[in-house]
Amino acid sequence: MARTGFPDDLYGDLVSSGPGGAAAKRLGLPVPPRLRRYAPGQEFLTGPAVVLRAGAAPVADDVAVWLAAAGAHVLADLDAAGDERLGAVVVDATAARRVEDLGRLRELLAPAFRRTARNGRVLLLGAVPAEAGEGPGGVEARAVQQGLDGLVRSLAKEARGGTTVNLLRVAEGAGGALRSPVEFLCSARAAFVSGQPLLVGPAPAVPAAAPGRERRVAVVTGAARGIGAAIAEVLAREGAHVVCADVAAAGEQLARVANRVRGSALTLDVTAADAPRVLAEHLRRRFGGADVVVHNAGITRDRSFVNLDAEAWDSVLGVNLAAPLRLTEGLLGTDGALAPGARFVCLSSINGLAGAKGQANYAASKAGLVGFVQALAGPLAQRGMAVNAVAPGFIETPMTAAMPPVPREVGRRASSLQQGGLPVDVAEAVAWLASPGAGGIDGQVLRVCGQHLTGA
Ligand SMILES: NC(=O)c1ccc[n+]([C@@H]2O[C@H](COP(=O)([O-])OP(=O)(O)OC[C@H]3O[C@@H](n4cnc5c(N)ncnc54)[C@H](O)[C@@H]3O)[C@@H](O)[C@H]2O)c1
């Protein structure tokens, strides 16, 4: 990794130095901010936090307590900040129902937004528009809550210096399930998540771990390199035993990753006819079931739609979509293959949300995963399990290093954070969705893309 924190990004490296940065500014070229990522023992925030109340603000008090418990210095109000820049600004707008409420929100937020520190966090808390829109005055209430979406996406584009802006829509009865999403989005773990709405619902009761089971067990497909290897590392850091799965041809790399994370390696081609049975039996026999399943293995075979032959189509749909479906079915159908409360996380892509030239096969597979997650969430919730997807944007991996230079440079600059993300950014989001605290998030797609223009 480069010393400056812009690995494989020569331009980012150049302009992050004093003279390079000054020259880029003079020429009106982008100067990507250096993002603050998670490091053990670091401060939770880059400055004090303030929790603003837009109206009745029913969750503000809890949020202030949670932020303080996570290590934030929570100020009584904005005036208490003195000259200090703010590490986090959280606004409880869950009670906003009238157009005038948005005006009051602007008055409240603008002075605080102006004073965010580098790598600061701005988090708006809203209601779920459909819930706010029930009863008399419902249409206006729903419109106002939807308005928060445009506000957040715009502020994320205006934010400077690595500051992120996100929206949590708090469903009725979400209660304590809001805590973990607030902590995650305010933390350095969410450095590449911005301009995102996410819905938080009530968390299902967490089933008791089986007696004698000390560590959670996670399986990650495609773990030999890139994003999969980073996911294995972060899950291990968070205390899980990670079963790292990949094809036989990746054997040496796979063994290295498994050793590094003190997990275990499993040779598995996810498209093999017996893969569902092999995986389910492995997890049942060796571990008494998996707590976390990450469908990460993915491939591209890019070419224009008319030039896509059956091989290029079938291989991409086979690895990226059919395999997660079949593996999940096999795991759900095998008693003991999954631990109570298991979490699934799928790797989608912003190109699946927006479409991409030359990637009709890939985009179909990645959009298919979104449908998969949405369809599976309800039935899984009845079994106390959850499933979500992460949609990475431009991430610096061997996959994107293989792109031609011009599209690669355009791709990495076309986000509000003006740089490619790192595999660890995706891994942090996956590990958070897989964590016990994230129980209020289900059937959703979390973009990890620095608010990329694609599919925004
Ligand atoms: N890199 C990005 O910018 C980006 C953006 C959006 C989404 N994604 C998605 O994230 C995931 C990981 O991407 P990456 O960039 O790390 O890719 P990568 O090519 O670096 O790694 C993919 C891994 O999957 C493994 N794999 C491929 N086919 C397999 C099979 N049949 N069975 C088991 N393992 C198999 C490969 O051996 C490899 O280790 C993919 O699903 C990809 O589509 C990546």
The ligand as an SDF file (V2000), in Angstrom:
LIG
                    3D

 44 48  0  0  0  0  0  0  0  0999 V2000
  -13.6650   -4.4540   -7.7400 N   0  0  0  0  0  0  0  0  0  0  0  0
  -14.7330   -3.6780   -7.8610 C   0  0  0  0  0  0  0  0  0  0  0  0
  -14.6050   -2.4740   -8.1460 O   0  0  0  0  0  0  0  0  0  0  0  0
  -16.1100   -4.2440   -7.6280 C   0  0  0  0  0  0  0  0  0  0  0  0
  -17.1880   -3.3600   -7.7740 C   0  0  0  0  0  0  0  0  0  0  0  0
  -18.4750   -3.8530   -7.5840 C   0  0  0  0  0  0  0  0  0  0  0  0
  -18.6760   -5.1720   -7.2210 C   0  0  0  0  0  0  0  0  0  0  0  0
  -17.6190   -6.0210   -7.0850 N   0  0  0  0  0  0  0  0  0  0  0  0
  -17.9210   -7.4110   -6.7150 C   0  0  0  0  0  0  0  0  0  0  0  0
  -17.1900   -7.7790   -5.5530 O   0  0  0  0  0  0  0  0  0  0  0  0
  -16.8460   -9.1580   -5.6190 C   0  0  0  0  0  0  0  0  0  0  0  0
  -15.3430   -9.3160   -5.4550 C   0  0  0  0  0  0  0  0  0  0  0  0
  -14.7110   -8.5810   -6.4900 O   0  0  0  0  0  0  0  0  0  0  0  0
  -13.1220   -8.4420   -6.6240 P   0  0  0  0  0  0  0  0  0  0  0  0
  -12.8530   -7.1660   -7.3070 O   0  0  0  0  0  0  0  0  0  0  0  0
  -12.4640   -8.7260   -5.3210 O   0  0  0  0  0  0  0  0  0  0  0  0
  -12.8290   -9.6270   -7.6840 O   0  0  0  0  0  0  0  0  0  0  0  0
  -11.5230  -10.4850   -7.9240 P   0  0  0  0  0  0  0  0  0  0  0  0
  -11.5760  -10.9220   -9.3310 O   0  0  0  0  0  0  0  0  0  0  0  0
  -10.3090   -9.7530   -7.4400 O   0  0  0  0  0  0  0  0  0  0  0  0
  -11.7590  -11.7500   -6.9620 O   0  0  0  0  0  0  0  0  0  0  0  0
  -12.8230  -12.6520   -7.1720 C   0  0  0  0  0  0  0  0  0  0  0  0
  -12.5260  -13.9700   -6.4790 C   0  0  0  0  0  0  0  0  0  0  0  0
  -13.6260  -14.8550   -6.7880 O   0  0  0  0  0  0  0  0  0  0  0  0
  -13.0680  -16.1220   -7.1130 C   0  0  0  0  0  0  0  0  0  0  0  0
  -13.9680  -16.8920   -7.9650 N   0  0  0  0  0  0  0  0  0  0  0  0
  -14.2600  -16.6700   -9.2710 C   0  0  0  0  0  0  0  0  0  0  0  0
  -15.0460  -17.6530   -9.7200 N   0  0  0  0  0  0  0  0  0  0  0  0
  -15.2630  -18.5080   -8.6990 C   0  0  0  0  0  0  0  0  0  0  0  0
  -15.9800  -19.7160   -8.5530 C   0  0  0  0  0  0  0  0  0  0  0  0
  -16.6230  -20.2720   -9.6040 N   0  0  0  0  0  0  0  0  0  0  0  0
  -15.9930  -20.3230   -7.3510 N   0  0  0  0  0  0  0  0  0  0  0  0
  -15.3220  -19.7960   -6.3000 C   0  0  0  0  0  0  0  0  0  0  0  0
  -14.6180  -18.6530   -6.3800 N   0  0  0  0  0  0  0  0  0  0  0  0
  -14.5840  -18.0100   -7.5690 C   0  0  0  0  0  0  0  0  0  0  0  0
  -11.7650  -15.7980   -7.8270 C   0  0  0  0  0  0  0  0  0  0  0  0
  -10.8800  -16.9090   -7.8420 O   0  0  0  0  0  0  0  0  0  0  0  0
  -11.2490  -14.6280   -7.0050 C   0  0  0  0  0  0  0  0  0  0  0  0
  -10.4510  -15.0640   -5.9270 O   0  0  0  0  0  0  0  0  0  0  0  0
  -17.3720   -9.6790   -6.9470 C   0  0  0  0  0  0  0  0  0  0  0  0
  -18.6310  -10.2810   -6.7520 O   0  0  0  0  0  0  0  0  0  0  0  0
  -17.4860   -8.4190   -7.7750 C   0  0  0  0  0  0  0  0  0  0  0  0
  -18.4450   -8.5450   -8.8050 O   0  0  0  0  0  0  0  0  0  0  0  0
  -16.3380   -5.5760   -7.2950 C   0  0  0  0  0  0  0  0  0  0  0  0
  1  2  1  0
  2  3  2  0
  2  4  1  0
  4  5  1  0
  4 44  2  0
  5  6  2  0
  6  7  1  0
  7  8  2  0
  8  9  1  0
  8 44  1  0
  9 10  1  0
  9 42  1  0
 10 11  1  0
 11 12  1  0
 11 40  1  0
 12 13  1  0
 13 14  1  0
 14 15  2  0
 14 16  1  0
 14 17  1  0
 17 18  1  0
 18 19  2  0
 18 20  1  0
 18 21  1  0
 21 22  1  0
 22 23  1  0
 23 24  1  0
 23 38  1  0
 24 25  1  0
 25 26  1  0
 25 36  1  0
 26 27  1  0
 26 35  1  0
 27 28  2  0
 28 29  1  0
 29 30  1  0
 29 35  2  0
 30 31  1  0
 30 32  2  0
 32 33  1  0
 33 34  2  0
 34 35  1  0
 36 37  1  0
 36 38  1  0
 38 39  1  0
 40 41  1  0
 40 42  1  0
 42 43  1  0
M  CHG  2   8   1  16  -1
M  END
$$$$
